[in-house]
């Protein structure tokens, strides 16, 4: 189970760097600026997977912040790309830290270890480097770039599953919205926020 210190360390490491990037862009807008920010995300941002919840959470946050940055910076000539790579043989597996094991998850860990032992889908990092060079050389770089066939197929599978779920529950989703006039508030409520949203 992840300790509070681990939670803060992972979350802050990823987000502080992105916030600083946002600040740099805003600071430089006083003068003409043109550039391309490349954010390295992960397959872990496509969805949550067993045993990678904390990692995926940090990547979800990184992508949300990067999307906002892309829309904020486009008017200043700065482009943003989010790269979602699959597995590559780097020092990730030797440098990564694992949370303390919880006995209740022992069967799940055993199943995951079996899956990992069945074969590698990781690639030579040079292939990722070649793709990144093509990305930064592009005049019209995409907001998102998937790296690897496995990630590409997985992204489409997850997107289709989500769309199927949304479609199946469309009647509930649409029934949950019906615009009404702003309510009148009295007393203490009048001094607060008149809009109550769950977004």
DRENDO-1510 file (C-alpha; in Angstrom, 1 decimal, always signed):
<recs>
REC; n; res; u; v; w
REC; 1; UNK; +0.0; +0.0; +0.0 .
REC; 2; UNK; +1.4; +3.4; -1.0 .
REC; 3; UNK; +2.4; +5.7; +1.9 .
REC; 4; UNK; +1.4; +9.3; +2.0 .
REC; 5; UNK; +5.0; +10.4; +1.3 .
REC; 6; UNK; +5.0; +8.3; -1.9 .
REC; 7; UNK; +1.8; +9.8; -3.0 .
REC; 8; UNK; +3.0; +13.3; -2.6 .
REC; 9; UNK; +6.4; +12.5; -4.2 .
REC; 10; UNK; +4.9; +11.0; -7.4 .
REC; 11; UNK; +2.2; +13.6; -7.7 .
REC; 12; UNK; +4.4; +16.6; -7.1 .
REC; 13; UNK; +7.3; +15.4; -9.2 .
REC; 14; UNK; +5.1; +15.2; -12.3 .
REC; 15; UNK; +3.0; +18.2; -11.8 .
REC; 16; UNK; +5.5; +20.8; -10.5 .
REC; 17; UNK; +7.6; +20.4; -13.7 .
REC; 18; UNK; +4.4; +21.0; -15.8 .
REC; 19; UNK; +3.4; +24.0; -13.8 .
REC; 20; UNK; +6.8; +25.5; -14.2 .
REC; 21; UNK; +6.5; +24.9; -18.0 .
REC; 22; UNK; +3.2; +26.8; -17.9 .
REC; 23; UNK; +4.8; +29.6; -16.0 .
REC; 24; UNK; +7.7; +29.9; -18.4 .
REC; 25; UNK; +5.3; +30.1; -21.3 .
REC; 26; UNK; +3.2; +32.8; -19.6 .
REC; 27; UNK; +6.4; +34.8; -18.7 .
REC; 28; UNK; +7.7; +34.8; -22.2 .
REC; 29; UNK; +4.5; +35.9; -23.8 .
REC; 30; UNK; +5.6; +39.5; -23.6 .
REC; 31; UNK; +7.9; +38.8; -26.6 .
REC; 32; UNK; +7.2; +36.8; -29.7 .
REC; 33; UNK; +7.5; +33.1; -28.9 .
REC; 34; UNK; +7.4; +30.0; -30.9 .
REC; 35; UNK; +8.1; +26.5; -29.6 .
REC; 36; UNK; +7.0; +22.9; -29.0 .
REC; 37; UNK; +6.6; +21.3; -25.6 .
REC; 38; UNK; +6.7; +17.5; -25.5 .
REC; 39; UNK; +5.3; +15.9; -22.5 .
REC; 40; UNK; +6.2; +12.2; -21.9 .
REC; 41; UNK; +3.2; +10.5; -20.6 .
REC; 42; UNK; +2.6; +6.7; -20.6 .
REC; 43; UNK; +0.4; +3.8; -21.5 .
REC; 44; UNK; -0.7; +4.2; -17.8 .
REC; 45; UNK; -2.7; +7.3; -18.8 .
REC; 46; UNK; -4.9; +5.4; -21.2 .
REC; 47; UNK; -6.6; +3.7; -18.2 .
REC; 48; UNK; -6.1; +2.4; -14.7 .
REC; 49; UNK; -4.5; -1.0; -14.5 .
REC; 50; UNK; -3.9; -3.4; -11.5 .
REC; 51; UNK; -1.0; -2.4; -9.3 .
REC; 52; UNK; -0.3; +0.8; -11.2 .
REC; 53; UNK; -3.0; +3.1; -9.7 .
REC; 54; UNK; -0.7; +5.7; -8.2 .
REC; 55; UNK; +1.4; +5.8; -11.4 .
REC; 56; UNK; -1.7; +6.1; -13.6 .
REC; 57; UNK; -3.1; +8.8; -11.4 .
REC; 58; UNK; +0.0; +10.9; -11.8 .
REC; 59; UNK; -0.1; +10.5; -15.6 .
REC; 60; UNK; -3.8; +11.3; -15.7 .
REC; 61; UNK; -3.1; +14.5; -13.9 .
REC; 62; UNK; -0.1; +15.3; -16.2 .
REC; 63; UNK; -2.3; +14.9; -19.3 .
REC; 64; UNK; -5.1; +17.0; -18.0 .
REC; 65; UNK; -2.7; +19.8; -17.1 .
REC; 66; UNK; -0.9; +19.4; -20.5 .
REC; 67; UNK; -4.2; +19.6; -22.4 .
REC; 68; UNK; -5.0; +22.9; -20.6 .
REC; 69; UNK; -1.5; +24.2; -21.4 .
REC; 70; UNK; -1.9; +23.3; -25.1 .
REC; 71; UNK; -5.1; +25.4; -25.3 .
REC; 72; UNK; -3.6; +28.2; -23.4 .
REC; 73; UNK; -0.3; +28.4; -25.3 .
REC; 74; UNK; -1.6; +27.9; -28.9 .
REC; 75; UNK; -2.4; +31.6; -29.3 .
REC; 76; UNK; +1.3; +32.4; -28.5 .
REC; 77; UNK; +2.8; +30.1; -31.1 .
REC; 78; UNK; +3.6; +27.3; -28.7 .
REC; 79; UNK; +2.5; +23.8; -29.4 .
REC; 80; UNK; +2.2; +20.9; -26.9 .
REC; 81; UNK; +2.3; +17.2; -27.6 .
REC; 82; UNK; +1.6; +14.4; -25.2 .
REC; 83; UNK; +3.6; +11.2; -26.0 .
REC; 84; UNK; +2.1; +7.9; -24.7 .
REC; 85; UNK; +4.7; +5.3; -25.1 .
REC; 86; UNK; +4.5; +1.6; -24.3 .
REC; 87; UNK; +7.3; -0.5; -22.9 .
REC; 88; UNK; +11.0; +0.2; -23.7 .
REC; 89; UNK; +14.1; -1.3; -22.1 .
REC; 90; UNK; +15.3; +1.5; -20.0 .
REC; 91; UNK; +16.2; +1.6; -16.3 .
REC; 92; UNK; +12.5; +1.9; -15.3 .
REC; 93; UNK; +12.3; -1.7; -13.9 .
REC; 94; UNK; +15.5; -1.3; -11.8 .
REC; 95; UNK; +14.9; +2.3; -10.6 .
REC; 96; UNK; +11.2; +2.0; -9.9 .
REC; 97; UNK; +9.9; +1.8; -6.3 .
REC; 98; UNK; +7.1; -0.5; -5.2 .
REC; 99; UNK; +4.7; +0.1; -2.3 .
REC; 100; UNK; +4.6; -2.3; +0.6 .
REC; 101; UNK; +2.9; -5.5; -0.3 .
REC; 102; UNK; -0.6; -6.2; +1.1 .
REC; 103; UNK; -1.3; -9.9; +1.7 .
REC; 104; UNK; -4.9; -9.6; +0.4 .
REC; 105; UNK; -3.5; -8.8; -3.0 .
REC; 106; UNK; -1.1; -11.8; -3.2 .
REC; 107; UNK; -3.3; -13.7; -5.8 .
REC; 108; UNK; -3.4; -10.7; -8.0 .
REC; 109; UNK; +0.4; -10.2; -7.7 .
REC; 110; UNK; +1.0; -13.8; -8.6 .
REC; 111; UNK; -1.3; -13.5; -11.7 .
REC; 112; UNK; +0.5; -10.4; -12.8 .
REC; 113; UNK; +3.9; -11.9; -12.3 .
REC; 114; UNK; +2.8; -14.9; -14.5 .
REC; 115; UNK; +1.6; -12.5; -17.2 .
REC; 116; UNK; +4.9; -10.6; -17.2 .
REC; 117; UNK; +6.9; -13.8; -17.3 .
REC; 118; UNK; +5.2; -15.1; -20.4 .
REC; 119; UNK; +7.1; -12.7; -22.7 .
REC; 120; UNK; +8.4; -9.2; -23.3 .
REC; 121; UNK; +6.6; -6.6; -25.4 .
REC; 122; UNK; +9.2; -4.0; -24.6 .
REC; 123; UNK; +11.3; -2.5; -27.4 .
REC; 124; UNK; +14.6; -0.8; -28.1 .
REC; 125; UNK; +14.5; +2.8; -26.9 .
REC; 126; UNK; +16.0; +3.9; -30.2 .
REC; 127; UNK; +12.7; +3.4; -31.8 .
REC; 128; UNK; +11.0; +5.8; -29.4 .
REC; 129; UNK; +13.8; +8.3; -30.1 .
REC; 130; UNK; +13.3; +8.1; -33.8 .
REC; 131; UNK; +9.5; +8.7; -33.4 .
REC; 132; UNK; +10.2; +11.7; -31.2 .
REC; 133; UNK; +12.5; +13.2; -33.8 .
REC; 134; UNK; +9.7; +12.9; -36.4 .
REC; 135; UNK; +7.3; +14.5; -33.9 .
REC; 136; UNK; +9.5; +17.6; -33.2 .
REC; 137; UNK; +10.3; +18.0; -36.9 .
REC; 138; UNK; +6.6; +18.1; -37.8 .
REC; 139; UNK; +5.1; +21.5; -38.7 .
REC; 140; UNK; +1.7; +20.3; -37.4 .
REC; 141; UNK; +2.5; +18.0; -34.4 .
REC; 142; UNK; -0.5; +16.2; -32.8 .
REC; 143; UNK; -1.7; +16.8; -29.3 .
REC; 144; UNK; -1.3; +13.1; -28.6 .
REC; 145; UNK; +1.1; +10.5; -30.1 .
REC; 146; UNK; +0.9; +6.8; -29.3 .
REC; 147; UNK; +4.2; +4.8; -29.5 .
REC; 148; UNK; +4.0; +1.1; -30.2 .
REC; 149; UNK; +1.5; -1.3; -31.8 .
REC; 150; UNK; +0.4; -2.6; -28.4 .
REC; 151; UNK; -0.4; +0.8; -27.1 .
REC; 152; UNK; -2.1; +1.8; -30.3 .
REC; 153; UNK; -4.5; -1.2; -30.2 .
REC; 154; UNK; -5.1; -0.8; -26.5 .
REC; 155; UNK; -6.0; +2.9; -26.9 .
REC; 156; UNK; -8.6; +2.0; -29.4 .
REC; 157; UNK; -10.0; -0.9; -27.4 .
REC; 158; UNK; -10.3; +1.4; -24.3 .
REC; 159; UNK; -11.9; +4.2; -26.3 .
REC; 160; UNK; -14.5; +1.8; -27.9 .
REC; 161; UNK; -15.3; +0.3; -24.5 .
REC; 162; UNK; -15.9; +3.8; -23.0 .
REC; 163; UNK; -18.0; +4.8; -26.0 .
REC; 164; UNK; -20.1; +1.7; -25.7 .
REC; 165; UNK; -20.7; +2.3; -22.0 .
REC; 166; UNK; -21.6; +6.0; -22.6 .
REC; 167; UNK; -24.0; +5.0; -25.3 .
REC; 168; UNK; -25.6; +2.3; -23.1 .
REC; 169; UNK; -26.2; +4.9; -20.4 .
REC; 170; UNK; -27.1; +7.8; -22.7 .
REC; 171; UNK; -30.6; +8.1; -21.4 .
REC; 172; UNK; -29.4; +8.4; -17.8 .
REC; 173; UNK; -26.8; +11.0; -18.8 .
REC; 174; UNK; -29.1; +13.2; -20.7 .
REC; 175; UNK; -31.9; +13.0; -18.1 .
REC; 176; UNK; -29.4; +14.4; -15.5 .
REC; 177; UNK; -29.4; +17.8; -17.2 .
REC; 178; UNK; -32.2; +20.3; -17.6 .
REC; 179; UNK; -31.4; +24.0; -17.5 .
REC; 180; UNK; -33.4; +26.1; -15.1 .
REC; 181; UNK; -33.3; +29.8; -14.0 .
REC; 182; UNK; -30.8; +30.7; -11.3 .
REC; 183; UNK; -32.4; +30.1; -7.9 .
REC; 184; UNK; -32.8; +33.0; -5.5 .
REC; 185; UNK; -30.7; +32.8; -2.4 .
REC; 186; UNK; -31.3; +34.3; +1.0 .
REC; 187; UNK; -29.3; +34.8; +4.1 .
REC; 188; UNK; -25.9; +33.3; +4.3 .
REC; 189; UNK; -26.4; +31.6; +0.9 .
REC; 190; UNK; -26.6; +35.0; -0.8 .
REC; 191; UNK; -23.0; +35.7; +0.0 .
REC; 192; UNK; -21.6; +32.5; -1.4 .
REC; 193; UNK; -21.3; +30.9; -4.8 .
REC; 194; UNK; -24.6; +30.9; -6.5 .
REC; 195; UNK; -23.6; +28.1; -8.8 .
REC; 196; UNK; -23.4; +24.6; -7.4 .
REC; 197; UNK; -21.7; +22.3; -9.8 .
REC; 198; UNK; -20.2; +18.8; -9.5 .
REC; 199; UNK; -17.9; +19.3; -12.4 .
</recs>
